[in-house]
């Protein structure tokens, strides 16, 4: 949208966020039960918005620690996803495979943090996270 008087353009851009795909040594995949909207009470990957002073990798590791208590190390990019949101219009999710370590415990934005085997995954709150889970499991086999 542009101002008709001065020409200044007001851009409405998607919000950048990250998500972490973490597996334990037994093959379980880490999910959190969301403690905030959107998706309150539903299962999702540890995820959140990238802060202004962060790289996507830094944001991913910060969100992982905030939501699960785990520290992490980025392994590789899983994929980049777009998600329509009733709260934020459009969100871009940058998904990373992460090696997680430490004591698992739910954090400030999560009600629960738990590993699930691929065959036992619960319903996932966001289509982008479902796609990232599928991509992460496929890429982990290659």
HUCORWO-V951374 format. One record per pair of residues at least 12 apart in sequence whose C-alpha atoms are under 10 Angstrom apart, sorted by the first residue. I is the first residue (numbers start at 1). GAP is how many residues later the second one is. Records with the same first field share a line. If there is no record, write none. Layout:
I = GAP  GAP
This chain:
12 = 77  78
13 = 76  77  78  79
14 = 68  69  70  71  74  75  76  77  78  79
15 = 34  35  67  68  73  74  75  76  77  78
16 = 32  33  34  35  36  40  43  66  74  75  76  77  78
17 = 30  31  32  33  34  39  42  43  46  63  64  65  74  75  76  77  78
18 = 27  28  29  30  31  32  37  38  39  40  41  42  43  44  45  46  62  63  73  74  75  76  77  78
19 = 25  26  27  28  29  30  37  38  40  41  42  44  45  59  60  61  74  75  76  77  78  79  109  110  113
20 = 24  25  26  27  28  37  39  40  41  43  44  52  54  57  58  74  75  76  77  78  79  80  109  112  113  116
21 = 24  25  26  39  43  53  54  55  56  57  74  75  76  77  78  79  108  111  112  114  115  116
22 = 23  24  42  50  51  52  53  74  75  76  77  78  79  93  111  114
23 = 74  75  76  77  92  93  94  113  114  117
24 = 75  76  77  91  92  93
26 = 89  90  91
27 = 88  89  90  91  110
28 = 86  87  88  89  90  91  92  93
29 = 16  85  86  87  88  89  91  92  104  107  108
30 = 13  14  15  16  38  70  74  83  84  85  86  87  91
31 = 12  13  14  15  16  36  37  79  81  82  83  84  85  90  91  93
32 = 12  13  14  15  32  35  36  73  74  75  77  78  79  80  81  82  83  92
33 = 12  13  34  73  76  77  78  79  80  81  91  92
34 = 12  13  33  72  73  74  75  76  77  78  79  91
35 = 32  71  72  73  74  75  76  77
36 = 72  73  74  75
37 = 50  72
38 = 47  48  49  50  87  88
39 = 85  86  87
40 = 69  70  71  85
41 = 69  70  71  84
42 = 68  69  70  80  81  82  83  84
43 = 67  68  69  70  71  78  79  80  81  82  83  86
44 = 66  69  78  79  80  81  82  83  84  85  86  89
45 = 19  22  50  68  79  80  81  83  84  85  87  88
46 = 14  15  16  17  18  19  20  21  22  63  64  67  83
47 = 12  13  14  15  16  17  19  20  46  47  48  62  82
48 = 12  14  15  16  18  19  45  61
49 = 14  42  43  44
50 = 12  13  43  44
56 = 37  38  39  40
57 = 16  17  19  20  37  38  39  41
58 = 15  16
59 = 35
60 = 12  13  14  34  35  36  37  38
61 = 12  13  35  37  39
63 = 44  46
64 = 34  36  43
65 = 35  36  37  39  40  41  42  43
66 = 39  40  41  42  43  44
67 = 37  38  39  40  41  42  43  44  45  46
68 = 32  34  35  36  37  38  39  40  41  42  43  44  45  46
69 = 31  32  33  34  35  36  37  38  39  44
70 = 29  30  31  32  33  34  35  36  37
71 = 27  28  29  30  31  32  33
72 = 25  26  27  28  29  30
73 = 23  24  25  26  27  28
74 = 22  23  24  25  26
75 = 21  22  23  24
76 = 19  20  21  22  23
77 = 17  18  19  20  21  59
78 = 16  17  18  19  20  54  55  56  57  58  59  60  61  62
79 = 14  15  16  17  18  52  53  56  57
80 = 12  13  14  15  16  48  52
81 = 12  13  14  46  47  48  50  51
82 = 12  45  46
83 = 43  44  45  46
84 = 42  43  44
85 = 41
91 = 37
92 = 36
93 = 35  36  39
94 = 38
95 = 33  34  37  38  40  41
96 = 36  40
97 = 35  39  40  42  43
118 = 15  16  19
121 = 12
